[in-house]
């Protein structure tokens, strides 16, 4: 090849490379513009408009993780917790999928992990919710919130089982709040079968809630659920003395939760640190 032809070819290739690079820069700038417009719509609760902007931003710049995160949050904001309509459940699944796209780029993204867990909780898929709370623990082992949520989720599984069994056997708990230590006993066979299903979850919940309180000593919500789990444990105790100890522990945690809430409220009203 003659030198002048080779030089001309190199020039053409260089120009193409430069133009390609310019195109990438332009797309990234356009993506940023769409992201900013989407954030504006999101803040004004115009979530469908926000979704349109964020989708365009992701198309223009697939690596723009903030656009993916806002897109997922826009879906989530349109989901009504507890609503069981087909459209509402579809929106929940769209939010989950969008957050999973965030995790594909950033596996430890705390917002994505926490929100997916919350959506699964509201969908009553407690096992999937626990799966994502455990992933949060792997990413943030010193965060008390995932420990708390594991306790909440275990209670959400064990409590309905126990109440359904009592309903089926027509052995309901007393409604008199002045008699918290009275638990009409379950038949031994039924108690043992329920214990086999629930005890592992109860133990997990108690340990998780205790860890949450260890990490956050004024965690009154964790104290309240620890009280509930002590009552779950008490109802499955084969020994009356052990049951009495569990019920006493439950009442102790109730009082600690109340005292802690009072202290936090007093500090807040006096301008103290929360």
C-alpha atoms as a printed R data frame, in Angstrom:
    type eleno elety resid chain resno       x       y      z
1   ATOM     1    CA   UNK     A     1   0.000   0.000  0.000
2   ATOM     2    CA   UNK     A     2   1.299   3.449 -0.915
3   ATOM     3    CA   UNK     A     3   2.188   5.749  1.984
4   ATOM     4    CA   UNK     A     4  -0.434   8.389  1.133
5   ATOM     5    CA   UNK     A     5  -3.212   5.774  0.906
6   ATOM     6    CA   UNK     A     6  -2.173   4.250  4.229
7   ATOM     7    CA   UNK     A     7  -2.179   7.698  5.837
8   ATOM     8    CA   UNK     A     8  -5.641   8.391  4.409
9   ATOM     9    CA   UNK     A     9  -6.971   5.085  5.796
10  ATOM    10    CA   UNK     A    10  -5.527   5.835  9.237
11  ATOM    11    CA   UNK     A    11  -7.183   9.237  9.161
12  ATOM    12    CA   UNK     A    12 -10.552   7.690  8.333
13  ATOM    13    CA   UNK     A    13 -10.220   5.123 11.140
14  ATOM    14    CA   UNK     A    14  -9.180   7.814 13.619
15  ATOM    15    CA   UNK     A    15 -12.133   9.995 12.625
16  ATOM    16    CA   UNK     A    16 -14.508   7.058 13.068
17  ATOM    17    CA   UNK     A    17 -13.081   6.333 16.499
18  ATOM    18    CA   UNK     A    18 -13.369   9.972 17.517
19  ATOM    19    CA   UNK     A    19 -16.939  10.196 16.237
20  ATOM    20    CA   UNK     A    20 -17.822   7.002 18.080
21  ATOM    21    CA   UNK     A    21 -16.362   8.418 21.249
22  ATOM    22    CA   UNK     A    22 -18.286  11.639 20.715
23  ATOM    23    CA   UNK     A    23 -21.464   9.620 20.325
24  ATOM    24    CA   UNK     A    24 -20.864   7.900 23.643
25  ATOM    25    CA   UNK     A    25 -20.268  11.218 25.353
26  ATOM    26    CA   UNK     A    26 -23.413  12.690 23.827
27  ATOM    27    CA   UNK     A    27 -25.486   9.693 24.939
28  ATOM    28    CA   UNK     A    28 -24.124   9.973 28.455
29  ATOM    29    CA   UNK     A    29 -24.998  13.674 28.538
30  ATOM    30    CA   UNK     A    30 -28.485  12.936 27.238
31  ATOM    31    CA   UNK     A    31 -28.829  10.177 29.819
32  ATOM    32    CA   UNK     A    32 -27.904  12.612 32.588
33  ATOM    33    CA   UNK     A    33 -30.487  15.047 31.272
34  ATOM    34    CA   UNK     A    34 -33.165  12.342 31.331
35  ATOM    35    CA   UNK     A    35 -32.075  11.340 34.831
36  ATOM    36    CA   UNK     A    36 -32.436  14.919 36.078
37  ATOM    37    CA   UNK     A    37 -35.867  15.265 34.472
38  ATOM    38    CA   UNK     A    38 -36.889  11.953 36.010
39  ATOM    39    CA   UNK     A    39 -35.747  13.024 39.466
40  ATOM    40    CA   UNK     A    40 -37.821  16.196 39.111
41  ATOM    41    CA   UNK     A    41 -40.897  14.191 38.177
42  ATOM    42    CA   UNK     A    42 -40.220  11.690 40.985
43  ATOM    43    CA   UNK     A    43 -40.037  14.465 43.585
44  ATOM    44    CA   UNK     A    44 -43.372  15.793 42.343
45  ATOM    45    CA   UNK     A    45 -44.898  12.301 42.675
46  ATOM    46    CA   UNK     A    46 -45.334  12.082 38.880
47  ATOM    47    CA   UNK     A    47 -44.128   8.503 38.871
48  ATOM    48    CA   UNK     A    48 -45.197   7.393 35.395
49  ATOM    49    CA   UNK     A    49 -43.475  10.402 33.843
50  ATOM    50    CA   UNK     A    50 -40.446   9.633 36.000
51  ATOM    51    CA   UNK     A    51 -40.418   6.036 34.759
52  ATOM    52    CA   UNK     A    52 -40.397   7.220 31.150
53  ATOM    53    CA   UNK     A    53 -37.418   9.498 31.805
54  ATOM    54    CA   UNK     A    54 -35.472   6.872 33.755
55  ATOM    55    CA   UNK     A    55 -36.082   4.230 31.090
56  ATOM    56    CA   UNK     A    56 -34.683   6.576 28.454
57  ATOM    57    CA   UNK     A    57 -31.694   7.326 30.677
58  ATOM    58    CA   UNK     A    58 -30.958   3.600 31.064
59  ATOM    59    CA   UNK     A    59 -31.280   3.053 27.313
60  ATOM    60    CA   UNK     A    60 -28.834   5.886 26.613
61  ATOM    61    CA   UNK     A    61 -26.395   4.832 29.338
62  ATOM    62    CA   UNK     A    62 -26.932   1.272 30.648
63  ATOM    63    CA   UNK     A    63 -24.228   1.795 33.283
64  ATOM    64    CA   UNK     A    64 -25.980   4.766 34.905
65  ATOM    65    CA   UNK     A    65 -26.898   2.988 38.125
66  ATOM    66    CA   UNK     A    66 -28.701   5.967 39.679
67  ATOM    67    CA   UNK     A    67 -31.183   5.890 36.804
68  ATOM    68    CA   UNK     A    68 -31.788   2.178 37.432
69  ATOM    69    CA   UNK     A    69 -32.243   2.788 41.147
70  ATOM    70    CA   UNK     A    70 -34.695   5.644 40.620
71  ATOM    71    CA   UNK     A    71 -36.565   3.557 38.044
72  ATOM    72    CA   UNK     A    72 -36.996   0.787 40.608
73  ATOM    73    CA   UNK     A    73 -38.088   3.275 43.276
74  ATOM    74    CA   UNK     A    74 -40.655   4.741 40.868
75  ATOM    75    CA   UNK     A    75 -42.242   1.322 40.449
76  ATOM    76    CA   UNK     A    76 -42.116   0.774 44.188
77  ATOM    77    CA   UNK     A    77 -43.840   4.087 44.904
78  ATOM    78    CA   UNK     A    78 -46.803   2.975 42.800
79  ATOM    79    CA   UNK     A    79 -47.157  -0.311 44.686
80  ATOM    80    CA   UNK     A    80 -49.787  -0.321 47.438
81  ATOM    81    CA   UNK     A    81 -48.633  -2.586 50.312
82  ATOM    82    CA   UNK     A    82 -51.187  -5.277 51.026
83  ATOM    83    CA   UNK     A    83 -53.198  -4.667 47.863
84  ATOM    84    CA   UNK     A    84 -53.968  -7.935 46.118
85  ATOM    85    CA   UNK     A    85 -55.240  -6.698 42.756
86  ATOM    86    CA   UNK     A    86 -53.561  -8.088 39.645
87  ATOM    87    CA   UNK     A    87 -52.217  -4.669 38.634
88  ATOM    88    CA   UNK     A    88 -50.838  -3.996 42.108
89  ATOM    89    CA   UNK     A    89 -49.051  -7.338 42.313
90  ATOM    90    CA   UNK     A    90 -47.690  -6.746 38.812
91  ATOM    91    CA   UNK     A    91 -46.282  -3.407 39.965
92  ATOM    92    CA   UNK     A    92 -44.636  -5.120 42.937
93  ATOM    93    CA   UNK     A    93 -42.972  -7.637 40.639
94  ATOM    94    CA   UNK     A    94 -41.807  -4.864 38.315
95  ATOM    95    CA   UNK     A    95 -40.221  -3.125 41.285
96  ATOM    96    CA   UNK     A    96 -38.487  -6.328 42.364
97  ATOM    97    CA   UNK     A    97 -37.158  -6.949 38.859
98  ATOM    98    CA   UNK     A    98 -35.913  -3.376 38.568
99  ATOM    99    CA   UNK     A    99 -34.124  -3.583 41.913
100 ATOM   100    CA   UNK     A   100 -32.579  -6.892 40.875
101 ATOM   101    CA   UNK     A   101 -31.170  -5.064 37.830
102 ATOM   102    CA   UNK     A   102 -29.523  -2.675 40.276
103 ATOM   103    CA   UNK     A   103 -28.083  -5.610 42.220
104 ATOM   104    CA   UNK     A   104 -26.675  -7.060 39.009
105 ATOM   105    CA   UNK     A   105 -24.437  -3.983 38.882
106 ATOM   106    CA   UNK     A   106 -24.036  -3.465 42.629
107 ATOM   107    CA   UNK     A   107 -24.711  -6.707 44.596
108 ATOM   108    CA   UNK     A   108 -24.426  -4.957 47.970
109 ATOM   109    CA   UNK     A   109 -26.708  -2.015 47.223
110 ATOM   110    CA   UNK     A   110 -28.450  -1.566 50.565
111 ATOM   111    CA   UNK     A   111 -31.490   0.270 49.173
112 ATOM   112    CA   UNK     A   112 -32.188  -2.448 46.624
113 ATOM   113    CA   UNK     A   113 -31.747  -5.284 49.122
114 ATOM   114    CA   UNK     A   114 -33.909  -3.629 51.778
115 ATOM   115    CA   UNK     A   115 -36.694  -2.674 49.379
116 ATOM   116    CA   UNK     A   116 -36.903  -6.081 47.710
117 ATOM   117    CA   UNK     A   117 -37.156  -7.631 51.184
118 ATOM   118    CA   UNK     A   118 -39.904  -5.164 52.104
119 ATOM   119    CA   UNK     A   119 -41.907  -5.870 48.946
120 ATOM   120    CA   UNK     A   120 -41.708  -9.623 49.534
121 ATOM   121    CA   UNK     A   121 -42.828  -9.040 53.138
122 ATOM   122    CA   UNK     A   122 -45.869  -7.098 51.923
123 ATOM   123    CA   UNK     A   123 -46.589  -9.873 49.424
124 ATOM   124    CA   UNK     A   124 -46.483 -12.274 52.396
125 ATOM   125    CA   UNK     A   125 -43.627 -14.225 50.842
126 ATOM   126    CA   UNK     A   126 -41.743 -14.332 54.122
127 ATOM   127    CA   UNK     A   127 -39.091 -16.825 53.058
128 ATOM   128    CA   UNK     A   128 -38.030 -14.653 50.104
129 ATOM   129    CA   UNK     A   129 -38.052 -11.615 52.365
130 ATOM   130    CA   UNK     A   130 -35.719 -13.430 54.779
131 ATOM   131    CA   UNK     A   131 -33.446 -14.374 51.897
132 ATOM   132    CA   UNK     A   132 -32.878 -10.709 51.100
133 ATOM   133    CA   UNK     A   133 -32.570  -9.706 54.750
134 ATOM   134    CA   UNK     A   134 -29.782 -12.283 55.045
135 ATOM   135    CA   UNK     A   135 -28.123 -10.741 51.997
136 ATOM   136    CA   UNK     A   136 -28.304  -7.401 53.801
137 ATOM   137    CA   UNK     A   137 -26.531  -8.964 56.752
138 ATOM   138    CA   UNK     A   138 -23.755 -10.182 54.490
139 ATOM   139    CA   UNK     A   139 -23.339  -6.661 53.126
140 ATOM   140    CA   UNK     A   140 -23.870  -4.853 56.453
141 ATOM   141    CA   UNK     A   141 -23.125  -7.199 59.362
142 ATOM   142    CA   UNK     A   142 -23.297  -4.352 61.891
143 ATOM   143    CA   UNK     A   143 -26.656  -3.012 60.748
144 ATOM   144    CA   UNK     A   144 -29.293  -3.875 63.398
145 ATOM   145    CA   UNK     A   145 -32.243  -3.531 61.010
146 ATOM   146    CA   UNK     A   146 -31.865  -6.838 59.109
147 ATOM   147    CA   UNK     A   147 -31.600  -8.699 62.428
148 ATOM   148    CA   UNK     A   148 -34.808  -7.023 63.541
149 ATOM   149    CA   UNK     A   149 -36.563  -7.924 60.306
150 ATOM   150    CA   UNK     A   150 -35.575 -11.574 60.555
151 ATOM   151    CA   UNK     A   151 -37.279 -11.603 63.946
152 ATOM   152    CA   UNK     A   152 -40.382  -9.950 62.499
153 ATOM   153    CA   UNK     A   153 -40.510 -12.421 59.622
154 ATOM   154    CA   UNK     A   154 -40.114 -15.452 61.891
155 ATOM   155    CA   UNK     A   155 -42.955 -14.158 64.067
156 ATOM   156    CA   UNK     A   156 -45.048 -13.616 60.925
157 ATOM   157    CA   UNK     A   157 -44.642 -17.326 60.181
158 ATOM   158    CA   UNK     A   158 -44.914 -18.834 63.662
159 ATOM   159    CA   UNK     A   159 -47.729 -16.758 65.174
160 ATOM   160    CA   UNK     A   160 -50.384 -17.559 62.506
161 ATOM   161    CA   UNK     A   161 -49.538 -21.260 62.755
162 ATOM   162    CA   UNK     A   162 -50.057 -21.215 66.512
163 ATOM   163    CA   UNK     A   163 -53.295 -19.203 66.330
164 ATOM   164    CA   UNK     A   164 -54.672 -21.424 63.576
165 ATOM   165    CA   UNK     A   165 -53.962 -24.527 65.653
166 ATOM   166    CA   UNK     A   166 -55.686 -23.046 68.684
167 ATOM   167    CA   UNK     A   167 -58.637 -22.041 66.529
168 ATOM   168    CA   UNK     A   168 -58.876 -25.523 65.025
169 ATOM   169    CA   UNK     A   169 -58.779 -27.066 68.511
170 ATOM   170    CA   UNK     A   170 -61.089 -24.372 69.934
171 ATOM   171    CA   UNK     A   171 -58.540 -23.559 72.639
172 ATOM   172    CA   UNK     A   172 -58.206 -19.800 72.289
173 ATOM   173    CA   UNK     A   173 -56.081 -17.518 74.436
174 ATOM   174    CA   UNK     A   174 -57.779 -15.438 77.134
175 ATOM   175    CA   UNK     A   175 -58.647 -11.881 76.170
176 ATOM   176    CA   UNK     A   176 -58.196 -10.584 79.717
177 ATOM   177    CA   UNK     A   177 -55.047  -8.395 79.614
178 ATOM   178    CA   UNK     A   178 -54.761  -8.658 83.405
179 ATOM   179    CA   UNK     A   179 -53.876 -12.342 83.063
180 ATOM   180    CA   UNK     A   180 -50.855 -12.369 80.755
181 ATOM   181    CA   UNK     A   181 -49.412 -15.501 82.351
182 ATOM   182    CA   UNK     A   182 -52.341 -17.756 81.550
183 ATOM   183    CA   UNK     A   183 -51.903 -19.978 78.500
184 ATOM   184    CA   UNK     A   184 -54.503 -22.735 78.163
185 ATOM   185    CA   UNK     A   185 -52.325 -25.768 77.378
186 ATOM   186    CA   UNK     A   186 -52.351 -27.432 74.008
187 ATOM   187    CA   UNK     A   187 -52.785 -31.216 73.762
188 ATOM   188    CA   UNK     A   188 -49.347 -32.839 73.989
189 ATOM   189    CA   UNK     A   189 -49.351 -34.296 70.487
190 ATOM   190    CA   UNK     A   190 -50.486 -31.041 68.876
191 ATOM   191    CA   UNK     A   191 -47.973 -29.047 70.933
192 ATOM   192    CA   UNK     A   192 -45.090 -31.339 69.965
193 ATOM   193    CA   UNK     A   193 -45.995 -31.207 66.257
194 ATOM   194    CA   UNK     A   194 -46.179 -27.421 66.309
195 ATOM   195    CA   UNK     A   195 -42.931 -27.202 68.253
196 ATOM   196    CA   UNK     A   196 -41.211 -29.249 65.574
197 ATOM   197    CA   UNK     A   197 -42.327 -26.693 62.966
198 ATOM   198    CA   UNK     A   198 -41.793 -23.513 64.968
199 ATOM   199    CA   UNK     A   199 -38.958 -23.966 67.458
200 ATOM   200    CA   UNK     A   200 -36.115 -23.432 64.988
201 ATOM   201    CA   UNK     A   201 -37.710 -20.204 63.779
202 ATOM   202    CA   UNK     A   202 -38.379 -19.068 67.339
203 ATOM   203    CA   UNK     A   203 -34.758 -19.631 68.327
204 ATOM   204    CA   UNK     A   204 -33.548 -17.809 65.204
205 ATOM   205    CA   UNK     A   205 -35.851 -14.869 65.916
206 ATOM   206    CA   UNK     A   206 -34.812 -14.523 69.548
207 ATOM   207    CA   UNK     A   207 -31.105 -14.580 68.658
208 ATOM   208    CA   UNK     A   208 -31.610 -12.102 65.822
209 ATOM   209    CA   UNK     A   209 -33.636  -9.681 67.938
210 ATOM   210    CA   UNK     A   210 -31.110  -9.890 70.768
211 ATOM   211    CA   UNK     A   211 -28.368  -9.068 68.251
212 ATOM   212    CA   UNK     A   212 -30.372  -6.090 66.986
213 ATOM   213    CA   UNK     A   213 -30.651  -4.760 70.532
214 ATOM   214    CA   UNK     A   214 -26.962  -5.405 71.146
215 ATOM   215    CA   UNK     A   215 -26.144  -3.257 68.117
216 ATOM   216    CA   UNK     A   216 -28.800  -0.652 68.953
217 ATOM   217    CA   UNK     A   217 -29.556  -0.595 72.692
218 ATOM   218    CA   UNK     A   218 -32.603   1.691 72.349
219 ATOM   219    CA   UNK     A   219 -34.253  -0.456 69.645
220 ATOM   220    CA   UNK     A   220 -37.717  -0.499 71.231
221 ATOM   221    CA   UNK     A   221 -39.395  -2.210 68.262
222 ATOM   222    CA   UNK     A   222 -36.946  -5.104 68.547
223 ATOM   223    CA   UNK     A   223 -37.730  -5.308 72.267
224 ATOM   224    CA   UNK     A   224 -41.448  -5.504 71.501
225 ATOM   225    CA   UNK     A   225 -40.959  -8.363 69.042
226 ATOM   226    CA   UNK     A   226 -38.629 -10.130 71.444
227 ATOM   227    CA   UNK     A   227 -41.515 -10.100 73.906
228 ATOM   228    CA   UNK     A   228 -43.783 -11.613 71.256
229 ATOM   229    CA   UNK     A   229 -41.273 -14.337 70.460
230 ATOM   230    CA   UNK     A   230 -40.892 -15.198 74.144
231 ATOM   231    CA   UNK     A   231 -44.642 -15.804 74.184
232 ATOM   232    CA   UNK     A   232 -44.347 -18.019 71.101
233 ATOM   233    CA   UNK     A   233 -41.667 -19.970 72.938
234 ATOM   234    CA   UNK     A   234 -43.732 -20.173 76.114
235 ATOM   235    CA   UNK     A   235 -46.735 -21.728 74.405
236 ATOM   236    CA   UNK     A   236 -44.591 -24.617 73.157
237 ATOM   237    CA   UNK     A   237 -42.783 -25.356 76.403
238 ATOM   238    CA   UNK     A   238 -43.484 -28.887 77.710
239 ATOM   239    CA   UNK     A   239 -42.549 -27.736 81.217
240 ATOM   240    CA   UNK     A   240 -44.763 -25.305 83.169
241 ATOM   241    CA   UNK     A   241 -41.829 -23.770 85.006
242 ATOM   242    CA   UNK     A   242 -40.036 -23.044 81.728
243 ATOM   243    CA   UNK     A   243 -43.239 -21.567 80.356
244 ATOM   244    CA   UNK     A   244 -43.568 -19.276 83.375
245 ATOM   245    CA   UNK     A   245 -39.976 -18.090 82.872
246 ATOM   246    CA   UNK     A   246 -40.644 -17.311 79.202
247 ATOM   247    CA   UNK     A   247 -43.793 -15.368 80.050
248 ATOM   248    CA   UNK     A   248 -41.930 -13.387 82.688
249 ATOM   249    CA   UNK     A   249 -39.236 -12.566 80.136
250 ATOM   250    CA   UNK     A   250 -41.947 -11.471 77.703
251 ATOM   251    CA   UNK     A   251 -43.387  -9.020 80.218
252 ATOM   252    CA   UNK     A   252 -39.910  -7.725 81.042
253 ATOM   253    CA   UNK     A   253 -39.264  -6.903 77.387
254 ATOM   254    CA   UNK     A   254 -42.635  -5.176 77.078
255 ATOM   255    CA   UNK     A   255 -41.716  -2.919 79.970
256 ATOM   256    CA   UNK     A   256 -38.243  -2.270 78.560
257 ATOM   257    CA   UNK     A   257 -39.783  -1.274 75.231
258 ATOM   258    CA   UNK     A   258 -42.181   1.140 76.939
259 ATOM   259    CA   UNK     A   259 -39.420   2.630 79.090
260 ATOM   260    CA   UNK     A   260 -37.153   3.049 76.076
261 ATOM   261    CA   UNK     A   261 -39.854   4.793 74.055
262 ATOM   262    CA   UNK     A   262 -40.497   7.144 76.936
263 ATOM   263    CA   UNK     A   263 -36.796   7.966 77.257
264 ATOM   264    CA   UNK     A   264 -36.448   8.591 73.513
265 ATOM   265    CA   UNK     A   265 -39.522  10.847 73.543
266 ATOM   266    CA   UNK     A   266 -38.178  12.809 76.512
267 ATOM   267    CA   UNK     A   267 -34.818  13.336 74.820
268 ATOM   268    CA   UNK     A   268 -36.528  14.433 71.624
269 ATOM   269    CA   UNK     A   269 -38.771  16.943 73.417
270 ATOM   270    CA   UNK     A   270 -35.791  18.393 75.317
271 ATOM   271    CA   UNK     A   271 -33.720  18.689 72.135
272 ATOM   272    CA   UNK     A   272 -31.430  15.821 73.070
273 ATOM   273    CA   UNK     A   273 -29.771  13.454 70.629
274 ATOM   274    CA   UNK     A   274 -32.062  10.680 69.399
